[in-house]
Amino acid sequence: MAKAKLILVKESEQELKLLMRKQPVHLNNRIQMLLVLKRSEILLSKDALSKILKINHNTAQKWRTSYSKNGLEGLLSHGRIGFKPSIISPELHQAIESRLHSPKDAFTSYIDLIQWITENYMSQGINYQTTNSYVKRHFGAKIKVARKSHVNKNELAVDSFKKTSL
């Protein structure tokens, strides 16, 4: 059976209860562990602590160690980081947007788009799936889209046709 480890909780019960209300829900069990340790009159092992909190004994051990080494800040930091920054810069975004909306210079496929990006903006290239999902998410583009008018349409011929058809 695991030995009980002496952990002195520096914060008062009121501080911990107030902190519990302010923290996100996924951190409440960690603060609850400190409250249990603070209220307990005997030393609690990781197994006893895990049964009280209804968590895995390894989690209880990890939380106890984290609190004893790094204090409250170490216990409440989960070590996760935010989203990765986009590989596509705002300048490249604008270039893709202008190229997608031009009727004469549009891309015919995602591979064509990837080759254009590699030649003009990035030396190492870009993943097909990244390009595909980015263009779909930001521009609503699809692989095959019918154009409203022919790419090589002669504007002068259209004007003369409209004048003679009246």
Order of alpha helices (4+ residues) and beta strands (2+ residues): alpha-alpha-alpha-alpha-alpha-alpha-alpha-alpha
